[in-house]
């Protein structure tokens, strides 16, 4: 049985841990609001741009632009978005496990699948599982992600697809739903998927390109990739703060329960020690009579 000193020391240790988890919860809650607003604000623009370009892809020939070309099932690239820090529950594990499943099952029948990881935790999880698939890792960008960050990664992705290094590009991230719910989301970024609709609707609408079709497509199609990546980053960042806030709240409550149990154990041990001392005093007094 632990001594009173040991129990008291452990209570103090748990209280210190509880202070840390409470502070981390408050910091995550403060960051969550701004990250959530950014993610929600980006959704309408990204969804509308994707709808317009999907409509455009249905009307244009595959050779109108390299990003519209539908290829075979050769080599694919997956962009996995995770975080650089832990202590956020199953946030990183869930999306990393889905990436591992996608690669190992290879339901689409690709010859090979490369992995571009954003975030240190995704790399740490997958390097011992599918480390040979990892071609590049971007670290320390999720803490302060900007559109410029997504633009640079998007240019890298577009270049690989345009040079026919890849025949398909996917992005995998946690979509923010609430502070306690994050949905693992897999989206195909390239090639741009045509919108599903009947031919009558397609024939009834046409586009006028200014200054010319090639210039418009070369400008807007790569931007769609950048916007999709930027949206994934914003959704992932908001999900990370929500997951961390929820995890730290659970840790604080668990610490409070542990403190109550240890305090009860301490009081019982203290009472037992007092009872033992009283018994020894009574026994000593009786022996002197």
C-alpha positions as CSV (number, residue, x, y, z in Angstrom):
1,X,0.0,0.0,0.0
2,X,1.5,3.4,-0.9
3,X,2.4,5.7,1.9
4,X,0.6,9.0,2.7
5,X,3.6,10.9,1.2
6,X,3.4,9.0,-2.0
7,X,-0.4,9.6,-2.4
8,X,-0.1,13.3,-1.6
9,X,2.7,13.6,-4.2
10,X,0.6,11.9,-6.8
11,X,-2.4,14.2,-6.1
12,X,-0.1,17.2,-6.5
13,X,1.2,15.8,-9.8
14,X,-2.3,15.1,-11.2
15,X,-3.4,18.7,-10.2
16,X,-0.5,20.1,-12.1
17,X,-1.4,18.0,-15.1
18,X,-5.0,19.2,-14.8
19,X,-3.9,22.8,-14.9
20,X,-2.0,22.2,-18.1
21,X,-5.0,20.4,-19.8
22,X,-7.3,23.2,-18.8
23,X,-5.0,25.8,-20.2
24,X,-4.6,23.8,-23.5
25,X,-8.4,23.5,-23.7
26,X,-8.8,27.3,-23.4
27,X,-6.1,28.0,-26.0
28,X,-7.7,25.5,-28.4
29,X,-11.2,27.0,-27.8
30,X,-9.8,30.5,-28.6
31,X,-8.2,29.3,-31.8
32,X,-11.2,27.2,-32.8
33,X,-13.5,30.1,-33.3
34,X,-11.2,31.9,-35.8
35,X,-10.3,28.6,-37.6
36,X,-14.0,27.6,-37.8
37,X,-15.0,31.0,-39.3
38,X,-12.2,30.6,-41.9
39,X,-13.2,27.1,-42.9
40,X,-16.9,27.9,-43.1
41,X,-16.2,31.1,-45.2
42,X,-14.1,29.1,-47.7
43,X,-16.8,26.4,-48.4
44,X,-19.2,28.4,-50.7
45,X,-16.4,29.6,-52.9
46,X,-14.7,26.2,-53.2
47,X,-18.0,24.4,-53.8
48,X,-19.1,26.9,-56.5
49,X,-15.8,26.9,-58.2
50,X,-15.8,23.1,-58.2
51,X,-19.3,23.0,-59.7
52,X,-18.4,25.5,-62.4
53,X,-15.3,23.6,-63.4
54,X,-17.1,20.3,-63.3
55,X,-19.7,21.8,-65.7
56,X,-16.9,23.1,-67.8
57,X,-15.1,19.8,-68.0
58,X,-18.3,18.2,-69.3
59,X,-18.4,20.6,-72.2
60,X,-14.7,20.6,-73.2
61,X,-12.7,18.0,-74.9
62,X,-10.0,16.2,-72.9
63,X,-7.2,17.7,-75.0
64,X,-8.4,21.3,-74.2
65,X,-6.1,21.3,-71.2
66,X,-3.8,18.7,-69.5
67,X,-5.8,19.0,-66.2
68,X,-9.0,17.9,-68.1
69,X,-7.4,14.7,-69.6
70,X,-8.9,11.5,-68.2
71,X,-6.1,9.0,-68.1
72,X,-5.7,5.4,-67.0
73,X,-4.9,3.8,-63.6
74,X,-1.1,4.3,-63.6
75,X,0.4,6.2,-60.8
76,X,-1.7,8.2,-58.3
77,X,-0.8,10.8,-55.7
78,X,-2.5,11.3,-52.4
79,X,-2.1,14.5,-50.4
80,X,-2.6,13.7,-46.8
81,X,-3.3,16.6,-44.4
82,X,-2.5,16.0,-40.7
83,X,-1.1,18.2,-37.9
84,X,2.4,18.8,-36.5
85,X,1.3,18.4,-32.9
86,X,-0.5,15.7,-30.9
87,X,-2.8,15.7,-27.9
88,X,-5.8,15.9,-30.1
89,X,-7.5,12.6,-29.6
90,X,-7.9,10.4,-32.7
91,X,-7.6,13.3,-35.1
92,X,-4.3,12.2,-36.7
93,X,-4.8,8.5,-36.3
94,X,-8.2,8.4,-38.0
95,X,-7.1,10.2,-41.2
96,X,-3.7,8.4,-41.3
97,X,-5.4,5.0,-41.0
98,X,-7.7,5.9,-43.9
99,X,-4.6,6.8,-46.0
100,X,-3.0,3.5,-45.1
101,X,-6.2,1.6,-46.1
102,X,-6.5,3.5,-49.4
103,X,-2.9,2.6,-50.3
104,X,-3.0,-1.1,-49.2
105,X,-6.5,-1.9,-50.6
106,X,-5.9,0.1,-53.8
107,X,-9.6,-0.3,-54.8
108,X,-9.1,1.9,-57.8
109,X,-6.5,-0.5,-59.2
110,X,-3.6,1.9,-59.6
111,X,-0.2,0.6,-60.5
112,X,1.4,2.6,-57.7
113,X,0.3,5.3,-55.2
114,X,2.6,8.0,-53.9
115,X,2.0,9.9,-50.7
116,X,2.6,13.6,-50.1
117,X,2.1,14.4,-46.4
118,X,1.4,17.7,-44.7
119,X,2.1,17.5,-41.0
120,X,4.6,15.7,-38.9
121,X,2.1,13.3,-37.2
122,X,1.0,11.8,-40.5
123,X,4.7,11.0,-41.4
124,X,5.3,9.5,-37.9
125,X,2.3,7.2,-38.2
126,X,2.9,6.0,-41.8
127,X,6.7,5.9,-42.1
128,X,6.8,2.4,-40.5
129,X,3.8,1.2,-42.4
130,X,4.0,2.5,-46.0
131,X,7.2,4.5,-45.7
132,X,8.3,3.6,-49.2
133,X,5.2,5.4,-50.6
134,X,6.1,8.8,-49.0
135,X,7.7,11.1,-51.6
136,X,7.6,14.4,-49.7
137,X,6.6,15.8,-46.2
138,X,5.7,19.4,-45.5
139,X,6.1,20.3,-41.8
140,X,5.4,23.4,-39.7
141,X,2.8,24.9,-42.1
142,X,-0.5,24.0,-40.5
143,X,0.0,26.4,-37.5
144,X,-0.2,29.4,-39.8
145,X,-1.5,28.2,-43.2
146,X,-2.2,30.8,-45.8
147,X,-3.4,30.7,-49.4
148,X,0.2,31.1,-50.5
149,X,1.0,27.8,-48.7
150,X,-1.8,26.0,-50.6
151,X,-0.7,27.7,-53.8
152,X,2.8,26.4,-53.6
153,X,1.7,22.9,-52.9
154,X,-1.0,23.2,-55.6
155,X,1.6,24.2,-58.2
156,X,3.7,21.2,-57.3
157,X,0.7,18.9,-57.7
158,X,-0.3,20.5,-61.0
159,X,3.2,20.3,-62.4
160,X,3.4,16.6,-61.5
161,X,0.0,15.9,-63.3
162,X,0.8,18.1,-66.3
163,X,4.1,16.3,-66.8
164,X,2.1,13.0,-66.7
165,X,4.0,11.8,-63.6
166,X,0.6,11.1,-62.1
167,X,-2.7,10.0,-63.6
168,X,-4.9,11.0,-60.6
169,X,-4.5,13.2,-57.5
170,X,-6.5,12.8,-54.3
171,X,-6.6,14.9,-51.1
172,X,-7.5,13.4,-47.7
173,X,-8.3,15.5,-44.7
174,X,-10.6,15.9,-41.6
175,X,-13.6,18.0,-42.6
176,X,-14.9,20.1,-39.7
177,X,-18.4,19.4,-38.5
178,X,-18.3,20.4,-34.8
179,X,-15.8,20.5,-31.9
180,X,-16.5,16.8,-31.2
181,X,-17.1,15.5,-34.8
182,X,-14.6,15.5,-37.6
183,X,-15.3,13.6,-40.8
184,X,-12.5,11.9,-42.7
185,X,-12.9,13.2,-46.3
186,X,-11.4,11.9,-49.5
187,X,-11.7,14.0,-52.6
188,X,-10.4,13.5,-56.1
189,X,-8.7,16.7,-57.2
190,X,-7.3,15.7,-60.6
191,X,-8.4,14.9,-63.2
192,X,-11.3,17.3,-62.8
193,X,-14.5,15.2,-62.8
194,X,-17.2,16.2,-65.3
195,X,-20.6,17.1,-63.8
196,X,-23.2,14.4,-64.2
197,X,-26.2,15.8,-66.1
198,X,-28.3,15.0,-69.2
199,X,-27.1,16.0,-72.7
200,X,-30.0,18.4,-73.2
201,X,-28.8,20.5,-70.3
202,X,-25.2,20.5,-71.8
203,X,-26.3,21.4,-75.3
204,X,-28.5,24.2,-74.1
205,X,-25.7,26.2,-72.5
206,X,-22.4,27.4,-73.9
207,X,-19.5,29.6,-72.7
208,X,-17.8,32.6,-74.3
209,X,-14.1,32.7,-73.4
210,X,-12.3,36.1,-73.1
211,X,-9.6,36.6,-74.2
212,X,-9.4,33.0,-75.4
213,X,-10.2,29.4,-74.3
214,X,-6.6,28.4,-73.7
215,X,-5.8,31.4,-71.6
216,X,-8.9,31.1,-69.4
217,X,-8.4,27.3,-68.8
218,X,-4.7,27.8,-68.0
219,X,-5.6,30.4,-65.4
220,X,-8.6,28.9,-63.7
221,X,-8.0,25.1,-63.7
222,X,-4.8,25.3,-61.6
223,X,-6.5,27.7,-59.3
224,X,-9.2,25.1,-58.6
225,X,-6.6,22.7,-57.3
226,X,-5.1,25.4,-55.1
227,X,-8.5,26.3,-53.7
228,X,-9.4,22.7,-53.0
229,X,-6.1,22.2,-51.1
230,X,-6.6,25.5,-49.2
231,X,-10.1,24.4,-48.2
232,X,-8.7,21.1,-47.0
233,X,-6.0,22.9,-44.9
234,X,-8.6,25.2,-43.3
235,X,-11.0,22.3,-42.6
236,X,-8.1,20.3,-41.1
237,X,-6.9,23.2,-38.9
238,X,-10.4,23.8,-37.5
239,X,-10.9,20.1,-36.9
240,X,-7.5,19.9,-35.1
241,X,-8.5,22.7,-32.7
242,X,-11.9,21.2,-32.1
243,X,-10.4,17.7,-31.5
244,X,-7.7,19.1,-29.1
245,X,-10.3,21.1,-27.2
246,X,-12.5,18.0,-26.8
247,X,-9.5,15.8,-25.8
248,X,-8.3,18.3,-23.2
249,X,-11.7,18.7,-21.8
250,X,-11.9,14.9,-21.3
251,X,-8.4,14.8,-19.9
252,X,-9.4,17.6,-17.4
253,X,-12.5,15.7,-16.3
254,X,-10.5,12.4,-16.0
255,X,-7.9,14.3,-13.8
256,X,-10.7,15.6,-11.6
257,X,-12.0,12.0,-11.1
258,X,-8.5,10.7,-10.4
259,X,-8.0,13.5,-7.8
260,X,-11.2,12.6,-6.0
261,X,-10.2,8.9,-5.9
262,X,-6.7,9.7,-4.7
263,X,-8.1,12.1,-2.1
264,X,-10.4,9.4,-0.8
265,X,-7.5,6.9,-0.7
266,X,-5.4,9.4,1.1
267,X,-8.1,10.1,3.7
268,X,-8.6,6.3,4.3
269,X,-4.9,5.7,4.6
270,X,-4.7,8.7,7.0
271,X,-7.6,7.4,9.1
272,X,-6.0,4.0,9.2
273,X,-2.7,5.5,10.4
274,X,-4.5,7.5,13.1
275,X,-6.4,4.4,14.3
276,X,-3.2,2.4,14.4
277,X,-1.5,5.1,16.5
278,X,-4.4,5.3,18.9
279,X,-4.4,1.5,19.3
280,X,-0.7,1.6,20.1
281,X,-1.2,4.3,22.7
282,X,-4.0,2.4,24.3
283,X,-2.0,-0.8,24.3
284,X,1.0,1.0,25.8
285,X,-1.1,2.5,28.6
286,X,-2.7,-0.8,29.4
287,X,0.7,-2.5,29.6
288,X,1.9,0.1,32.2
289,X,-0.9,-0.7,34.7
